[in-house]
Amino acid sequence: MQDADIVARFDGRPTVKLTFTGFQTSRADRAMWIGSELGYELDSYESYGRGGDFRLTLTRDDSPPARRRAMATLARMQSTGSWLPYAPPWVATMPYDPAYIHPERAARVRRNLKACEGWHPSQLIISCCLAAAALFAFAWIARGSLALTVLAITGGLVCLVAAVIGPRYLKNWHRRNQELLVRFRQQQAAQFPVPPPAPPPVGNPERNLM
């Protein structure tokens, strides 16, 4: 799925569905970046089949910043033939900014957060405890082999540790990613500011004196 094919999908329709299979999954973040430049926002993430295939649903964002961003992208495409917000020499000529968040990174974070929606820490705890119980049971069955017993017990202990510290790690991971998205939105807002509303029309002074 090339850039031109992705751009053609974001033609102003209310909803765009993109399916990624096999090696195409590596293009998902770039596709979300293109969609964002054209005024779309990720709405849902749906995994299906095997091998990590998934489907993304993006909906048109009609907020003023998104519309301004889309208009700027369309104007850029008409003048340069490219949707990119900068020319290729930008990478070499612009000074390095450690605070800059690349849109593909923000897209990956949004996709990961959307994929984890509905996931509760208790699910991780239960899964780790079940895995630990299975490994300890295997260690008892394979007690005749010292290597297998030690390996199974070690794996069980690792699962128990994951059950204890995993929920806290996931909570911190979610918080850090949310903070990154807030900074990215501020970065976008600075690039595409929303103009202030126009002042109300002033009446005719001569008419007011009459």
Stockholm file with secondary structure:
# STOCKHOLM 1.0

chainA/1-210         MQDADIVARFDGRPTVKLTFTGFQTSRADRAMWIGSELGYELDSYESYGRGGDFRLTLTRDDSPPARRRAMATLARMQSTGSWLPYAPPWVATMPYDPAYIHPERAARVRRNLKACEGWHPSQLIISCCLAAAALFAFAWIARGSLALTVLAITGGLVCLVAAVIGPRYLKNWHRRNQELLVRFRQQQAAQFPVPPPAPPPVGNPERNLM
#=GR chainA/1-210 SS CCHHHHHHHCSSCSEEEEEECGGGGGGHHHHHHHHHHTTEEEEEEEECSSSSCEEEEEEECCSHHHHHHHHHHHHHHHHHSCCCSSCTTHHHHSCCCTTCCCHHHHHHHHHHHHHTTTCCHHHHHHHHHHHHHHHHHHHHHTTTCHHHHHHHHHHHHHHHHHHHHHHHHHHHHHHHHHHHHHHHHHHHHHHSCCCCCCCCCCCCHHHHHC
#=GC SS_cons         CCHHHHHHHCSSCSEEEEEECGGGGGGHHHHHHHHHHTTEEEEEEEECSSSSCEEEEEEECCSHHHHHHHHHHHHHHHHHSCCCSSCTTHHHHSCCCTTCCCHHHHHHHHHHHHHTTTCCHHHHHHHHHHHHHHHHHHHHHTTTCHHHHHHHHHHHHHHHHHHHHHHHHHHHHHHHHHHHHHHHHHHHHHHSCCCCCCCCCCCCHHHHHC
//
